[in-house]
Amino acid sequence: MIWLIGNKGMLGNDVEKLLKERRLTYLASDNEVDISDYKALEKFGKDKKIKWVINCAGYTKVDKAEEEIDKAFSINKDGVRNIALFSAKRQIRLIHISTDYVFDGQQDASFVYREDDKTNPINIYGKSKLAGEEEIKKILEEYFIIRTAWLYGIKGNNFVYTMLRLFKERDVVKVVEDQWGSPTYTVDVAKDILKIIEDDSVNYGIYHFTNEGAASWYEFARTIYKKAKRLGLIEGNKKIVIEPIRTEYYSTAAERPKYSVLSKEKIKREFNLKIRGWDKALDDFLVFLKENKIENI
Ligand SMILES: NC(=O)c1ccc[n+]([C@@H]2O[C@H](COP(=O)([O-])OP(=O)(O)OC[C@H]3O[C@@H](n4cnc5c(N)ncnc54)[C@H](OP(=O)(O)O)[C@@H]3O)[C@@H](O)[C@H]2O)c1
């Protein structure tokens, strides 16, 4: 039995879809079982034979976290500690999702972050996520921490939806050109999570998983535009100008790593994985939106 925590979130939604498709036995919960309340976890998990917990729940509002510091830590640190304690007590194997924001992103473009590179988060969200990782490492031995980045998927707010909306509303869209990362489709992360379970893996530890390749937000936006236009997701002959801007002219409450491309060598080696490029994954996502007439843009 698998317990999927955070099934109503963007990633959790795709993990649940896959659990159903593959007919795996699972339980699912989201904020109705508050992870920051240990007793709530105990109550929900009582009498259930759980072998794996997949934790996709988290506090993910990167800018809001700068004011809601306690809330971010109570979910991303204390909540994760509770899940780790619950898992330790019941000999459950944990798969937990973390982020590239545990790094400061001060490296140059030839660098890729490996799992054991020095962490140094530069915003509250990143600090709270790192604190969660540390709780797991203290409490558990049988854990997988998967750091991923720049997620987009069918459910929830994400950069692809924001761009598609702005392409409808505006003629000029300004996008940051000097922050680099790897756009990643939640479906691909979900498949990777299930691969760990289906392999019944005991190669515990921290892993990095994103789609292959890197882009700036500007390049990502231009690619979304080109592909969406080709697919007819942007109506009419409207031509949008996408303008690159530097971070210093686009102010946000939280500072973000400038360059946070993750090395996937370890996960590819250990799980014999082939990871597709971010632009191929984006094709699939946009085709899915078109075929399913998803207008939640
Ligand atoms: N999105 C990204 O670009 C990105 C990048 C790297 C890593 N990650 C990590 O990947 C994971 C999944 O991200 P996501 O984008 O799918 O997040 P998401 O869409 O925000 O989903 C998180 C889910 O957790 C729920 N939740 C929040 N507090 C909870 C609590 N105390 N108890 C139980 N459930 C709670 C949320 O409910 P409410 O919505 O009601 O609060 C939401 O349904 C997170 O760990 C995140 O840090 C995300």
The ligand as an SDF file (V2000), in Angstrom:
LIG
                    3D

 48 52  0  0  0  0  0  0  0  0999 V2000
    6.2350   23.9200   -8.4490 N   0  0  0  0  0  0  0  0  0  0  0  0
    7.5260   23.8940   -8.7010 C   0  0  0  0  0  0  0  0  0  0  0  0
    8.0180   24.5460   -9.6330 O   0  0  0  0  0  0  0  0  0  0  0  0
    8.4400   23.0590   -7.8450 C   0  0  0  0  0  0  0  0  0  0  0  0
    9.8110   23.0790   -8.1340 C   0  0  0  0  0  0  0  0  0  0  0  0
   10.6590   22.2770   -7.3600 C   0  0  0  0  0  0  0  0  0  0  0  0
   10.1560   21.5230   -6.3390 C   0  0  0  0  0  0  0  0  0  0  0  0
    8.8410   21.5550   -6.0600 N   0  0  0  0  0  0  0  0  0  0  0  0
    8.3470   20.7320   -4.9410 C   0  0  0  0  0  0  0  0  0  0  0  0
    7.5060   19.7290   -5.4780 O   0  0  0  0  0  0  0  0  0  0  0  0
    6.4510   19.4220   -4.5420 C   0  0  0  0  0  0  0  0  0  0  0  0
    5.1120   19.5330   -5.2480 C   0  0  0  0  0  0  0  0  0  0  0  0
    4.9880   20.8490   -5.7490 O   0  0  0  0  0  0  0  0  0  0  0  0
    3.6540   21.3460   -6.4430 P   0  0  0  0  0  0  0  0  0  0  0  0
    4.0150   22.4680   -7.3240 O   0  0  0  0  0  0  0  0  0  0  0  0
    2.8840   20.1760   -6.9570 O   0  0  0  0  0  0  0  0  0  0  0  0
    2.9090   21.9540   -5.1750 O   0  0  0  0  0  0  0  0  0  0  0  0
    1.3780   22.4120   -4.9920 P   0  0  0  0  0  0  0  0  0  0  0  0
    0.6670   22.3880   -6.2950 O   0  0  0  0  0  0  0  0  0  0  0  0
    1.4190   23.6680   -4.1970 O   0  0  0  0  0  0  0  0  0  0  0  0
    0.7740   21.2310   -4.0960 O   0  0  0  0  0  0  0  0  0  0  0  0
    1.0750   21.0770   -2.7620 C   0  0  0  0  0  0  0  0  0  0  0  0
   -0.1410   20.4760   -2.0910 C   0  0  0  0  0  0  0  0  0  0  0  0
    0.1520   20.3450   -0.6940 O   0  0  0  0  0  0  0  0  0  0  0  0
   -1.0070   20.7690    0.0320 C   0  0  0  0  0  0  0  0  0  0  0  0
   -0.6510   21.1790    1.3980 N   0  0  0  0  0  0  0  0  0  0  0  0
   -0.1600   22.3860    1.8040 C   0  0  0  0  0  0  0  0  0  0  0  0
   -0.0210   22.4000    3.1350 N   0  0  0  0  0  0  0  0  0  0  0  0
   -0.3940   21.1860    3.5830 C   0  0  0  0  0  0  0  0  0  0  0  0
   -0.4740   20.5970    4.8670 C   0  0  0  0  0  0  0  0  0  0  0  0
   -0.1180   21.2630    5.9780 N   0  0  0  0  0  0  0  0  0  0  0  0
   -0.9050   19.3080    4.9840 N   0  0  0  0  0  0  0  0  0  0  0  0
   -1.2700   18.6120    3.8770 C   0  0  0  0  0  0  0  0  0  0  0  0
   -1.2300   19.1240    2.6250 N   0  0  0  0  0  0  0  0  0  0  0  0
   -0.7960   20.4040    2.4740 C   0  0  0  0  0  0  0  0  0  0  0  0
   -1.4990   21.9340   -0.7870 C   0  0  0  0  0  0  0  0  0  0  0  0
   -2.8150   22.2650   -0.4210 O   0  0  0  0  0  0  0  0  0  0  0  0
   -3.2680   23.8310   -0.5390 P   0  0  0  0  0  0  0  0  0  0  0  0
   -3.1160   24.1810   -1.9840 O   0  0  0  0  0  0  0  0  0  0  0  0
   -4.6530   23.8140   -0.0390 O   0  0  0  0  0  0  0  0  0  0  0  0
   -2.3090   24.6080    0.3130 O   0  0  0  0  0  0  0  0  0  0  0  0
   -1.3840   21.3750   -2.1950 C   0  0  0  0  0  0  0  0  0  0  0  0
   -2.5090   20.6110   -2.5800 O   0  0  0  0  0  0  0  0  0  0  0  0
    6.6350   20.3810   -3.3610 C   0  0  0  0  0  0  0  0  0  0  0  0
    7.3570   19.7330   -2.3600 O   0  0  0  0  0  0  0  0  0  0  0  0
    7.5030   21.4920   -3.9420 C   0  0  0  0  0  0  0  0  0  0  0  0
    8.2930   22.1030   -2.9390 O   0  0  0  0  0  0  0  0  0  0  0  0
    7.9540   22.2950   -6.7820 C   0  0  0  0  0  0  0  0  0  0  0  0
  1  2  1  0
  2  3  2  0
  2  4  1  0
  4  5  1  0
  4 48  2  0
  5  6  2  0
  6  7  1  0
  7  8  2  0
  8  9  1  0
  8 48  1  0
  9 10  1  0
  9 46  1  0
 10 11  1  0
 11 12  1  0
 11 44  1  0
 12 13  1  0
 13 14  1  0
 14 15  2  0
 14 16  1  0
 14 17  1  0
 17 18  1  0
 18 19  2  0
 18 20  1  0
 18 21  1  0
 21 22  1  0
 22 23  1  0
 23 24  1  0
 23 42  1  0
 24 25  1  0
 25 26  1  0
 25 36  1  0
 26 27  1  0
 26 35  1  0
 27 28  2  0
 28 29  1  0
 29 30  1  0
 29 35  2  0
 30 31  1  0
 30 32  2  0
 32 33  1  0
 33 34  2  0
 34 35  1  0
 36 37  1  0
 36 42  1  0
 37 38  1  0
 38 39  2  0
 38 40  1  0
 38 41  1  0
 42 43  1  0
 44 45  1  0
 44 46  1  0
 46 47  1  0
M  CHG  2   8   1  16  -1
M  END
$$$$
